[in-house]
Amino acid sequence: MVVTELGYMGLGVSDLGAWKLFARDILGLEVVDDGSKESCFLRLDYWHHRIALHRDPSDDLAYLGFRVAGPEEFAAMQKQLGDAGIKFRVGSLEEAEERHVLELIKLSDPDGHPLEIFHGPHVRFAKPFHPGRGMHGKFVTGSGGMGHCIVRQRDPEAALRFYRALGMRGGVEYKFGSGPKALQLTFMHCNERDHSVAWGLGSPAKRLNHVMLEVDNLDDVGLTEQIVRNAKIPVHLSAGKHSNDHMYSFYFRSPSGFMIEYGFGARGATHQSEYFTEDFYGHKPEDGGF
């Protein structure tokens, strides 16, 4: 039994107003604001939302939502988790409705990051995605999910066992240095994306290193970089191309301090092990680096 995608995520943000403007005017996301002073939703496609913003001083990851195909797989995943000795609980109807899904399981990974496994997202084909600002194309989601993220994992081996228990595949894709002190980055995938979740970099004080959003038109990466630089938003890594997923992207700071990777042109998962010691080109550190 496997999860099929990173379907959604929740972010705890201290400045909800700044995030709404950032999501709309910088990222090009659609802000769904029901008037609540405590939360709002961000759309990338036909789903009700892919990102939920919750007013919270943490300025960090609140939860990740991984999808399974349907009710049969949802029941089978519960058995799989139990057999692996992973603690979980089935969410209430109210909790599922809050996430706009039919059913969900709540659990945590080895570093304590809250996770949810769900089926039946609320999809709104009657409400086409409307970007918050002009775009040349659209966001790449579909069966690849909303994108990917890098999270903190203080016990990489425990994290690898945990995410494999969710049915994900993967391992080290970047290795810097040699011997036991080499820096190794692990990437896990569950569909055609090279990875949906990864670890090996980041501050011990933050759960979240970055969130990646992919677009289907190269011009939107260039346009976004221009918007970011004109707005004096710190760029952490200049535009470049990764060796593992072949993504052309750049990284910049969100209002919460963690980074957004905005990219185009990723190849699919190879489903075979290989590692890299550098990128194709670019991704040079600027304000604070990676």
Buried (B, 14 or more C-beta within 10 A) or exposed (E): BBBBBBBBBBBBBBBBEEBBBBBBBBBBBBBBEEEEEEBBBBBBBBBBBBBBBBBBEBBBBBBBBBBBBEEEBBBBBBEBBEEEEBEBEEBEEEBBEEBBBBBBBBBBBBBEBBBBBBBBBEEBEEEEBEBBEEBEEBBBBEEBBBBBBBBBBEEBEEBBEBBBBBBBBBEBBBBEEEEEEEEBBBBBBBBBBBBBBBBBBBEEEBBBBBBBBBBBBBEBBBBBBEBBEEEEBBBBBBBBBBBBBBBBBBBBBBBBBBBBBBBBBBEEBEEEEEEBEEBEEBBEEBEEEE
